[in-house]
Amino acid sequence: MNQPPPPPSTIPPDLGDATASPVRGEAVSLHARLPMDWVETITPESALADVMADNLTLLRALLMLDEPAASADPARADANSHLERRMDLLLLMASTALRGMQALPHERACVLSARRVYWASEGSIGVGRRLWVRIWLRHRIALPLMLPGQIVEEEVEGELLWHRLDIEPLEPALQNDLERLVFRHHRRQVARQRAGL
């Protein structure tokens, strides 16, 4: 029996074979080329709560937008689809305005798991350095996921240097949504590769 193709993802296409042995020690992870950068601190410190609230809003929006429309009631499915299109339009309009003020950073090869972030760059950041990584998970949404952590490893691969950041403990609700997002996209990456897509 033929399986339907996996639903489209909001995340750009993956890198490499997600069904291969765990890349950089992560069995469940999201592999992509995404706009990302990093900053030393968030200022003022009073903004930290707002950053975490924005993270939670972003992850919940992505999880909702990724949810396949499955409803036995066609009218309800149409209403949900209409609402989703309106939300997409509002997000696009807001993101376009924000991008007009600040361009997205360069895309980088990165691997996101629920506890770590790996990414490649041209130069050393420094093992032991604490920073915030900012990852734009969807090009149409100009709000980045901002994760605090510490660089614990740097590894040369070809002309690039891979950095491993261990994410600091997050609030339970935020950690749960991050795990859900990573697991969902990891599963879709595996399904796409098994289907030869």
ZALO-478819 format. One record per atom (N, C-alpha, C): x, y, z; chain; atom name. Coordinates in Angstrom, 1 decimal, m for minus. Layout:
N
((X,Y,Z),"A","CA")
...
This chain:
197
((0.8,m1.2,0.0),"A","N")
((0.0,0.0,0.0),"A","CA")
((0.9,1.2,0.0),"A","C")
((0.6,2.2,m0.9),"A","N")
((1.4,3.4,m1.0),"A","CA")
((1.1,4.3,0.1),"A","C")
((2.2,4.8,0.7),"A","N")
((2.0,5.8,1.8),"A","CA")
((2.0,7.2,1.2),"A","C")
((1.1,8.1,1.7),"A","N")
((1.0,9.5,1.2),"A","CA")
((2.4,10.2,1.5),"A","C")
((2.7,11.1,0.7),"A","N")
((4.0,11.9,1.0),"A","CA")
((3.9,12.6,2.3),"A","C")
((5.0,12.8,2.9),"A","N")
((4.9,13.6,4.2),"A","CA")
((4.5,15.0,4.0),"A","C")
((3.8,15.6,5.0),"A","N")
((3.3,17.0,4.8),"A","CA")
((4.5,17.9,4.6),"A","C")
((4.3,19.0,3.9),"A","N")
((5.4,20.0,3.7),"A","CA")
((5.8,20.6,5.1),"A","C")
((7.1,21.0,5.1),"A","N")
((7.7,21.5,6.3),"A","CA")
((7.9,23.0,6.2),"A","C")
((7.8,23.7,7.3),"A","N")
((8.1,25.1,7.3),"A","CA")
((9.6,25.3,7.3),"A","C")
((10.4,24.3,7.6),"A","N")
((11.8,24.4,7.7),"A","CA")
((12.4,24.1,6.3),"A","C")
((13.5,24.9,5.9),"A","N")
((14.1,24.6,4.6),"A","CA")
((14.6,23.2,4.6),"A","C")
((15.0,22.7,3.3),"A","N")
((15.4,21.3,3.2),"A","CA")
((16.6,21.0,4.0),"A","C")
((16.7,19.7,4.4),"A","N")
((17.7,19.2,5.3),"A","CA")
((19.0,19.1,4.7),"A","C")
((20.1,18.9,5.5),"A","N")
((21.4,18.6,5.0),"A","CA")
((21.7,17.1,5.2),"A","C")
((22.2,16.4,4.2),"A","N")
((22.7,15.1,4.4),"A","CA")
((21.6,14.1,4.6),"A","C")
((22.0,12.9,5.1),"A","N")
((21.1,11.8,5.3),"A","CA")
((20.7,11.7,6.8),"A","C")
((19.4,12.1,7.1),"A","N")
((19.0,12.0,8.5),"A","CA")
((18.8,10.6,9.0),"A","C")
((18.8,9.6,8.1),"A","N")
((18.6,8.2,8.5),"A","CA")
((20.0,7.6,8.8),"A","C")
((21.1,8.3,8.5),"A","N")
((22.4,7.8,8.8),"A","CA")
((22.7,7.8,10.2),"A","C")
((23.9,7.4,10.6),"A","N")
((24.2,7.4,12.0),"A","CA")
((24.1,8.8,12.6),"A","C")
((23.8,9.0,13.8),"A","N")
((23.6,10.3,14.4),"A","CA")
((24.7,11.3,14.0),"A","C")
((24.3,12.4,13.5),"A","N")
((25.3,13.4,13.1),"A","CA")
((25.7,14.2,14.3),"A","C")
((27.0,14.2,14.6),"A","N")
((27.6,15.0,15.7),"A","CA")
((26.9,14.6,17.0),"A","C")
((26.6,13.3,17.2),"A","N")
((26.2,12.7,18.4),"A","CA")
((24.7,12.9,18.7),"A","C")
((23.9,13.4,17.8),"A","N")
((22.5,13.7,18.0),"A","CA")
((21.6,12.7,17.2),"A","C")
((20.9,11.9,17.9),"A","N")
((20.0,10.9,17.2),"A","CA")
((18.8,11.6,16.6),"A","C")
((18.2,12.6,17.3),"A","N")
((17.0,13.3,16.9),"A","CA")
((17.4,14.8,16.7),"A","C")
((17.4,15.2,15.5),"A","N")
((17.9,16.6,15.3),"A","CA")
((17.3,17.1,14.0),"A","C")
((17.4,18.4,13.8),"A","N")
((16.9,19.1,12.6),"A","CA")
((18.1,19.6,11.9),"A","C")
((18.3,19.2,10.6),"A","N")
((19.5,19.6,9.8),"A","CA")
((19.0,20.5,8.7),"A","C")
((19.6,21.7,8.6),"A","N")
((19.2,22.7,7.6),"A","CA")
((20.3,23.7,7.4),"A","C")
((20.1,24.5,6.3),"A","N")
((20.8,25.7,6.1),"A","CA")
((19.9,26.8,6.5),"A","C")
((20.2,27.6,7.5),"A","N")
((19.3,28.6,8.1),"A","CA")
((20.0,29.9,8.3),"A","C")
((19.3,31.0,8.2),"A","N")
((19.9,32.3,8.6),"A","CA")
((20.2,32.2,10.1),"A","C")
((21.4,32.5,10.6),"A","N")
((21.7,32.5,12.0),"A","CA")
((22.9,33.3,12.3),"A","C")
((22.9,33.8,13.5),"A","N")
((24.1,34.5,14.0),"A","CA")
((24.1,34.3,15.5),"A","C")
((25.0,35.1,16.2),"A","N")
((25.1,34.9,17.7),"A","CA")
((25.5,36.3,18.3),"A","C")
((25.1,36.5,19.5),"A","N")
((25.4,37.7,20.2),"A","CA")
((25.9,37.3,21.6),"A","C")
((26.7,38.2,22.2),"A","N")
((27.2,38.0,23.5),"A","CA")
((26.2,38.0,24.6),"A","C")
((25.4,39.0,24.6),"A","N")
((24.4,39.2,25.7),"A","CA")
((23.1,39.8,25.1),"A","C")
((22.0,39.7,25.9),"A","N")
((20.8,40.3,25.6),"A","CA")
((20.7,41.5,26.5),"A","C")
((20.5,42.7,25.9),"A","N")
((20.5,43.9,26.8),"A","CA")
((19.2,44.7,26.5),"A","C")
((18.5,45.3,27.5),"A","N")
((18.9,45.1,28.9),"A","CA")
((18.5,43.8,29.4),"A","C")
((19.0,43.4,30.6),"A","N")
((18.6,42.1,31.2),"A","CA")
((17.1,41.9,31.4),"A","C")
((16.4,43.1,31.6),"A","N")
((15.0,43.0,31.8),"A","CA")
((14.3,42.5,30.5),"A","C")
((15.0,42.4,29.4),"A","N")
((14.4,41.9,28.1),"A","CA")
((14.4,40.4,28.1),"A","C")
((15.1,39.7,29.0),"A","N")
((15.3,38.3,28.9),"A","CA")
((13.9,37.6,28.9),"A","C")
((13.0,38.0,29.8),"A","N")
((11.7,37.4,29.9),"A","CA")
((11.0,37.6,28.6),"A","C")
((11.1,38.8,28.0),"A","N")
((10.4,39.0,26.7),"A","CA")
((11.0,38.1,25.6),"A","C")
((12.3,37.9,25.7),"A","N")
((12.9,37.0,24.7),"A","CA")
((12.3,35.6,24.8),"A","C")
((12.3,35.1,26.0),"A","N")
((11.8,33.7,26.2),"A","CA")
((10.3,33.6,25.9),"A","C")
((9.5,34.7,26.1),"A","N")
((8.1,34.7,25.8),"A","CA")
((8.0,34.7,24.2),"A","C")
((8.8,35.4,23.6),"A","N")
((8.8,35.4,22.1),"A","CA")
((9.2,34.1,21.6),"A","C")
((10.2,33.4,22.2),"A","N")
((10.6,32.0,21.8),"A","CA")
((9.4,31.1,21.8),"A","C")
((8.6,31.2,22.9),"A","N")
((7.5,30.3,23.1),"A","CA")
((6.4,30.6,22.1),"A","C")
((6.1,31.9,21.8),"A","N")
((5.2,32.3,20.8),"A","CA")
((5.6,31.8,19.4),"A","C")
((6.9,31.9,19.1),"A","N")
((7.4,31.5,17.8),"A","CA")
((7.2,30.0,17.6),"A","C")
((7.7,29.2,18.6),"A","N")
((7.6,27.7,18.5),"A","CA")
((6.1,27.3,18.4),"A","C")
((5.3,27.9,19.2),"A","N")
((3.8,27.4,19.1),"A","CA")
((3.2,27.8,17.8),"A","C")
((3.6,29.0,17.2),"A","N")
((3.1,29.3,15.9),"A","CA")
((3.6,28.3,14.8),"A","C")
((4.9,28.0,14.9),"A","N")
((5.4,27.0,13.9),"A","CA")
((4.8,25.7,14.1),"A","C")
((4.6,25.2,15.3),"A","N")
((3.9,23.9,15.5),"A","CA")
((2.5,23.9,14.9),"A","C")
((1.8,25.0,15.1),"A","N")
((0.4,25.1,14.6),"A","CA")
((0.4,25.2,13.1),"A","C")
((1.3,26.0,12.5),"A","N")
((1.3,26.1,11.1),"A","CA")
((1.7,24.8,10.4),"A","C")
((2.5,24.0,11.1),"A","N")
((3.0,22.7,10.6),"A","CA")
((1.9,21.6,10.7),"A","C")
((0.9,21.8,11.6),"A","N")
((m0.1,20.8,11.9),"A","CA")
((m0.9,20.5,10.6),"A","C")
((m0.9,19.2,10.2),"A","N")
((m1.8,18.9,9.0),"A","CA")
((m3.2,19.2,9.3),"A","C")
((m3.9,19.7,8.3),"A","N")
((m5.3,20.0,8.5),"A","CA")
((m6.1,18.7,8.4),"A","C")
((m6.5,18.2,9.5),"A","N")
((m7.2,16.9,9.6),"A","CA")
((m8.6,17.1,10.3),"A","C")
((m9.6,17.2,9.6),"A","N")
((m10.9,17.4,10.2),"A","CA")
((m12.0,16.7,9.4),"A","C")
((m12.9,16.0,10.1),"A","N")
((m13.9,15.3,9.4),"A","CA")
((m15.0,16.2,8.9),"A","C")
((m15.0,17.4,9.4),"A","N")
((m16.0,18.4,9.0),"A","CA")
((m15.3,19.3,7.9),"A","C")
((m15.8,19.2,6.6),"A","N")
((m15.1,20.0,5.6),"A","CA")
((m15.3,21.5,5.9),"A","C")
((m16.4,22.0,6.4),"A","N")
((m16.6,23.4,6.7),"A","CA")
((m15.5,23.9,7.7),"A","C")
((m15.3,23.0,8.7),"A","N")
((m14.3,23.4,9.7),"A","CA")
((m12.9,23.4,9.1),"A","C")
((m12.6,22.4,8.3),"A","N")
((m11.3,22.4,7.7),"A","CA")
((m11.1,23.6,6.8),"A","C")
((m12.1,24.0,6.0),"A","N")
((m12.0,25.2,5.2),"A","CA")
((m11.8,26.5,6.1),"A","C")
((m12.5,26.5,7.2),"A","N")
((m12.3,27.7,8.1),"A","CA")
((m10.9,27.7,8.6),"A","C")
((m10.4,26.6,9.0),"A","N")
((m9.1,26.5,9.6),"A","CA")
((m8.0,26.9,8.5),"A","C")
((m8.3,26.4,7.3),"A","N")
((m7.4,26.7,6.2),"A","CA")
((m7.4,28.2,5.9),"A","C")
((m8.6,28.8,5.9),"A","N")
((m8.8,30.2,5.7),"A","CA")
((m8.0,31.0,6.8),"A","C")
((m8.2,30.6,8.0),"A","N")
((m7.5,31.3,9.1),"A","CA")
((m6.0,31.2,9.0),"A","C")
((m5.6,30.0,8.6),"A","N")
((m4.1,29.8,8.4),"A","CA")
((m3.6,30.7,7.3),"A","C")
((m4.3,30.9,6.2),"A","N")
((m3.9,31.7,5.1),"A","CA")
((m3.8,33.2,5.6),"A","C")
((m4.8,33.6,6.4),"A","N")
((m4.8,35.0,6.9),"A","CA")
((m3.6,35.2,7.8),"A","C")
((m3.3,34.2,8.7),"A","N")
((m2.2,34.3,9.6),"A","CA")
((m0.9,34.4,8.8),"A","C")
((m0.8,33.6,7.8),"A","N")
((0.4,33.6,6.9),"A","CA")
((0.6,35.0,6.3),"A","C")
((m0.5,35.5,5.8),"A","N")
((m0.4,36.9,5.2),"A","CA")
((0.0,37.9,6.2),"A","C")
((m0.5,37.9,7.5),"A","N")
((m0.1,38.8,8.5),"A","CA")
((1.3,38.6,8.9),"A","C")
((1.8,37.4,9.0),"A","N")
((3.2,37.1,9.3),"A","CA")
((4.1,37.6,8.2),"A","C")
((3.6,37.4,7.0),"A","N")
((4.4,37.9,5.8),"A","CA")
((4.6,39.4,5.8),"A","C")
((3.4,40.1,6.1),"A","N")
((3.4,41.5,6.1),"A","CA")
((4.3,42.1,7.2),"A","C")
((4.2,41.5,8.4),"A","N")
((5.0,41.9,9.5),"A","CA")
((6.5,41.6,9.3),"A","C")
((6.8,40.4,8.7),"A","N")
((8.2,40.0,8.5),"A","CA")
((8.8,40.9,7.4),"A","C")
((8.0,41.2,6.4),"A","N")
((8.5,42.1,5.3),"A","CA")
((8.9,43.5,5.9),"A","C")
((8.1,44.0,6.8),"A","N")
((8.4,45.3,7.4),"A","CA")
((9.6,45.2,8.3),"A","C")
((9.8,44.1,9.0),"A","N")
((10.9,43.9,9.9),"A","CA")
((12.2,43.7,9.1),"A","C")
((12.1,43.0,8.0),"A","N")
((13.3,42.7,7.1),"A","CA")
((13.7,44.0,6.5),"A","C")
((12.8,44.9,6.2),"A","N")
((13.1,46.2,5.6),"A","CA")
((14.0,47.0,6.6),"A","C")
((13.9,46.8,7.9),"A","N")
((14.7,47.5,8.8),"A","CA")
((16.0,46.7,9.1),"A","C")
((16.1,45.4,9.0),"A","N")
((17.3,44.7,9.2),"A","CA")
((17.3,43.4,8.4),"A","C")
((18.4,43.2,7.6),"A","N")
((18.5,42.1,6.7),"A","CA")
((18.7,40.8,7.6),"A","C")
((18.3,39.7,7.1),"A","N")
((18.6,38.4,7.7),"A","CA")
((20.1,38.1,7.6),"A","C")
((20.7,37.4,8.6),"A","N")
((22.1,37.1,8.5),"A","CA")
((22.3,36.0,7.5),"A","C")
((23.6,35.7,7.3),"A","N")
((23.9,34.6,6.3),"A","CA")
((23.4,33.3,6.7),"A","C")
((23.0,32.5,5.7),"A","N")
((22.6,31.1,6.0),"A","CA")
((23.8,30.3,6.4),"A","C")
((23.7,29.4,7.3),"A","N")
((24.8,28.5,7.7),"A","CA")
((24.3,27.1,7.9),"A","C")
((25.1,26.1,7.6),"A","N")
((24.8,24.7,7.9),"A","CA")
((24.7,24.6,9.4),"A","C")
((23.5,24.1,9.9),"A","N")
((23.4,23.9,11.3),"A","CA")
((22.6,22.7,11.7),"A","C")
((22.7,22.2,12.9),"A","N")
((22.0,21.0,13.4),"A","CA")
((21.5,21.5,14.7),"A","C")
((20.1,21.4,14.9),"A","N")
((19.4,21.8,16.1),"A","CA")
((18.8,20.6,16.7),"A","C")
((19.2,20.3,18.0),"A","N")
((18.5,19.3,18.8),"A","CA")
((17.9,20.0,20.0),"A","C")
((17.2,19.2,20.8),"A","N")
((16.5,19.8,21.9),"A","CA")
((17.5,20.3,23.0),"A","C")
((18.7,19.9,23.0),"A","N")
((19.7,20.3,24.0),"A","CA")
((20.9,21.0,23.5),"A","C")
((21.2,20.9,22.2),"A","N")
((22.4,21.4,21.6),"A","CA")
((22.1,22.1,20.2),"A","C")
((23.1,23.0,19.9),"A","N")
((23.1,23.5,18.5),"A","CA")
((24.5,23.4,18.0),"A","C")
((24.6,22.9,16.7),"A","N")
((25.9,22.8,16.0),"A","CA")
((25.8,23.7,14.8),"A","C")
((26.8,24.4,14.5),"A","N")
((26.8,25.2,13.3),"A","CA")
((28.2,25.4,12.8),"A","C")
((28.3,25.7,11.5),"A","N")
((29.6,25.8,10.8),"A","CA")
((29.9,27.3,10.5),"A","C")
((31.1,27.7,10.8),"A","N")
((31.5,29.1,10.4),"A","CA")
((33.0,29.1,10.0),"A","C")
((33.5,30.2,9.6),"A","N")
((34.8,30.3,9.0),"A","CA")
((35.9,30.5,10.1),"A","C")
((35.5,30.9,11.3),"A","N")
((36.5,31.2,12.3),"A","CA")
((36.1,30.7,13.7),"A","C")
((37.0,30.7,14.6),"A","N")
((36.8,30.2,16.0),"A","CA")
((36.0,31.3,16.8),"A","C")
((35.1,30.8,17.6),"A","N")
((34.4,31.6,18.6),"A","CA")
((35.0,31.5,19.9),"A","C")
((35.5,30.3,20.3),"A","N")
((36.2,30.1,21.6),"A","CA")
((35.4,29.2,22.5),"A","C")
((36.1,28.0,22.8),"A","N")
((35.5,27.1,23.7),"A","CA")
((35.3,27.8,25.1),"A","C")
((34.2,27.5,25.7),"A","N")
((33.9,28.1,27.0),"A","CA")
((33.2,29.5,27.0),"A","C")
((33.1,30.0,25.8),"A","N")
((32.4,31.3,25.6),"A","CA")
((30.9,31.1,25.7),"A","C")
((30.2,32.0,26.5),"A","N")
((28.8,32.0,26.6),"A","CA")
((28.2,33.0,25.7),"A","C")
((27.1,32.6,25.0),"A","N")
((26.5,33.5,24.1),"A","CA")
((25.0,33.0,23.8),"A","C")
((24.4,33.8,23.0),"A","N")
((23.0,33.5,22.5),"A","CA")
((23.1,33.3,21.0),"A","C")
((22.6,32.1,20.6),"A","N")
((22.5,31.9,19.1),"A","CA")
((21.1,32.3,18.7),"A","C")
((21.0,32.9,17.5),"A","N")
((19.7,33.4,17.0),"A","CA")
((19.5,32.7,15.6),"A","C")
((18.4,31.9,15.6),"A","N")
((18.2,31.1,14.4),"A","CA")
((16.8,31.4,13.8),"A","C")
((16.8,31.8,12.5),"A","N")
((15.6,32.1,11.9),"A","CA")
((15.0,30.9,11.2),"A","C")
((14.1,30.2,11.9),"A","N")
((13.6,28.9,11.5),"A","CA")
((12.7,28.9,10.2),"A","C")
((12.2,30.1,9.9),"A","N")
((11.3,30.2,8.7),"A","CA")
((11.6,31.6,8.1),"A","C")
((11.9,31.6,6.8),"A","N")
((12.3,32.8,6.2),"A","CA")
((11.2,33.9,6.2),"A","C")
((10.0,33.4,6.2),"A","N")
((8.9,34.4,6.1),"A","CA")
((8.6,35.0,7.5),"A","C")
((9.2,34.4,8.5),"A","N")
((9.0,35.0,9.9),"A","CA")
((10.3,35.6,10.4),"A","C")
((10.3,36.9,10.5),"A","N")
((11.5,37.6,10.8),"A","CA")
((11.9,37.5,12.3),"A","C")
((11.2,36.7,13.1),"A","N")
((11.5,36.5,14.5),"A","CA")
((12.4,35.3,14.7),"A","C")
((13.6,35.5,15.3),"A","N")
((14.5,34.3,15.5),"A","CA")
((14.2,33.6,16.7),"A","C")
((14.5,32.3,16.8),"A","N")
((14.6,31.5,18.0),"A","CA")
((15.9,31.9,18.6),"A","C")
((15.9,32.3,19.9),"A","N")
((17.1,32.8,20.6),"A","CA")
((17.4,31.9,21.8),"A","C")
((18.5,31.2,21.7),"A","N")
((18.8,30.2,22.7),"A","CA")
((20.2,30.5,23.4),"A","C")
((20.2,30.5,24.7),"A","N")
((21.4,30.8,25.4),"A","CA")
((22.2,29.5,25.7),"A","C")
((23.5,29.6,25.7),"A","N")
((24.3,28.4,26.0),"A","CA")
((25.8,28.7,26.0),"A","C")
((26.6,27.7,26.0),"A","N")
((28.0,27.8,26.1),"A","CA")
((28.7,26.9,25.0),"A","C")
((29.7,27.5,24.4),"A","N")
((30.5,26.7,23.4),"A","CA")
((31.3,25.7,24.2),"A","C")
((31.1,24.4,23.9),"A","N")
((31.8,23.4,24.6),"A","CA")
((32.8,22.6,23.7),"A","C")
((32.7,22.8,22.4),"A","N")
((33.6,22.1,21.4),"A","CA")
((33.6,22.9,20.1),"A","C")
((34.8,22.8,19.5),"A","N")
((35.0,23.3,18.1),"A","CA")
((35.8,22.3,17.4),"A","C")
((35.3,22.0,16.2),"A","N")
((36.0,20.9,15.4),"A","CA")
((36.1,21.3,13.9),"A","C")
((37.3,21.2,13.4),"A","N")
((37.6,21.5,12.0),"A","CA")
((37.1,20.4,11.1),"A","C")
((36.4,20.9,10.0),"A","N")
((35.9,19.9,9.0),"A","CA")
((36.1,20.7,7.7),"A","C")
((37.1,20.3,6.9),"A","N")
((37.4,20.9,5.7),"A","CA")
((37.9,22.4,5.9),"A","C")
((37.2,23.3,5.3),"A","N")
((37.6,24.7,5.5),"A","CA")
((36.7,25.4,6.5),"A","C")
((35.8,24.6,7.2),"A","N")
((34.9,25.2,8.2),"A","CA")
((35.2,24.7,9.6),"A","C")
((34.7,25.4,10.5),"A","N")
((34.9,25.1,11.9),"A","CA")
((33.5,24.9,12.5),"A","C")
((33.2,23.7,13.0),"A","N")
((31.9,23.4,13.6),"A","CA")
((31.9,23.7,15.1),"A","C")
((30.9,24.4,15.5),"A","N")
((30.8,24.8,16.9),"A","CA")
((29.7,24.0,17.6),"A","C")
((29.9,23.6,18.8),"A","N")
((28.9,22.9,19.5),"A","CA")
((28.5,23.7,20.7),"A","C")
((27.2,24.1,20.8),"A","N")
((26.7,24.9,21.9),"A","CA")
((25.8,24.1,22.7),"A","C")
((26.0,23.9,24.0),"A","N")
((25.1,23.3,24.9),"A","CA")
((24.1,24.3,25.4),"A","C")
((22.8,24.1,25.1),"A","N")
((21.7,25.0,25.5),"A","CA")
((21.5,25.0,27.0),"A","C")
((21.4,26.2,27.6),"A","N")
((21.2,26.3,29.0),"A","CA")
((19.7,25.8,29.3),"A","C")
((19.5,25.3,30.5),"A","N")
((18.1,24.9,30.9),"A","CA")
((17.1,25.9,30.5),"A","C")
((16.0,25.5,29.9),"A","N")
((14.9,26.3,29.5),"A","CA")
((13.7,26.1,30.4),"A","C")
((12.8,27.0,30.4),"A","N")
((11.5,26.7,31.1),"A","CA")
((10.8,25.5,30.5),"A","C")
((10.1,24.7,31.4),"A","N")
((9.6,23.4,30.9),"A","CA")
((8.7,23.6,29.6),"A","C")
((7.8,24.6,29.6),"A","N")
((6.9,24.7,28.4),"A","CA")
((7.7,25.0,27.2),"A","C")
((8.8,25.8,27.3),"A","N")
((9.6,26.1,26.1),"A","CA")
((10.4,24.9,25.7),"A","C")
((11.0,24.2,26.7),"A","N")
((11.7,23.0,26.3),"A","CA")
((10.9,22.0,25.6),"A","C")
((9.6,21.8,26.1),"A","N")
((8.7,20.8,25.5),"A","CA")
((8.4,21.2,24.1),"A","C")
((8.1,22.5,23.8),"A","N")
((7.8,22.9,22.4),"A","CA")
((9.0,22.7,21.5),"A","C")
((10.2,23.0,22.0),"A","N")
((11.4,22.8,21.2),"A","CA")
((11.6,21.4,20.9),"A","C")
((11.4,20.5,21.9),"A","N")
((11.5,19.0,21.6),"A","CA")
((10.5,18.6,20.6),"A","C")
((9.3,19.1,20.7),"A","N")
((8.2,18.7,19.7),"A","CA")
((8.6,19.2,18.3),"A","C")
((9.1,20.4,18.2),"A","N")
((9.4,20.9,16.8),"A","CA")
((10.6,20.1,16.2),"A","C")
((11.6,19.9,17.0),"A","N")
((12.8,19.1,16.5),"A","CA")
((12.4,17.7,16.1),"A","C")
((11.6,17.0,17.0),"A","N")
((11.2,15.7,16.7),"A","CA")
((10.3,15.6,15.4),"A","C")
((9.4,16.6,15.3),"A","N")
((8.5,16.6,14.1),"A","CA")
((9.3,16.7,12.8),"A","C")
((10.2,17.6,12.8),"A","N")
((11.0,17.9,11.6),"A","CA")
((12.0,16.8,11.3),"A","C")
((12.6,16.2,12.4),"A","N")
((13.5,15.0,12.2),"A","CA")
((12.7,13.9,11.5),"A","C")
((11.5,13.6,12.0),"A","N")
((10.7,12.6,11.5),"A","CA")
((10.3,12.8,10.0),"A","C")
((10.1,14.1,9.7),"A","N")
((9.7,14.4,8.3),"A","CA")
((11.0,14.3,7.4),"A","C")
((12.1,14.7,7.9),"A","N")
((13.4,14.5,7.1),"A","CA")
((13.6,13.0,6.8),"A","C")
((13.4,12.2,7.8),"A","N")
((13.6,10.8,7.6),"A","CA")
((12.6,10.2,6.6),"A","C")
((11.3,10.7,6.7),"A","N")
((10.3,10.2,5.8),"A","CA")
((10.6,10.6,4.4),"A","C")
((11.0,11.9,4.2),"A","N")
((11.3,12.4,2.8),"A","CA")
((12.5,11.6,2.2),"A","C")
((13.5,11.3,3.0),"A","N")
((14.6,10.5,2.4),"A","CA")
((14.2,9.1,2.1),"A","C")
((13.4,8.5,3.0),"A","N")
((13.0,7.1,2.7),"A","CA")
((12.1,7.1,1.4),"A","C")
((11.4,8.2,1.2),"A","N")
((10.5,8.3,0.0),"A","CA")
((11.3,8.7,m1.2),"A","C")
((12.5,9.0,m1.0),"A","N")
((13.4,9.5,m2.2),"A","CA")
((13.0,10.9,m2.6),"A","C")
((12.5,11.7,m1.7),"A","N")
((12.1,13.1,m2.1),"A","CA")
((13.2,14.0,m1.9),"A","C")
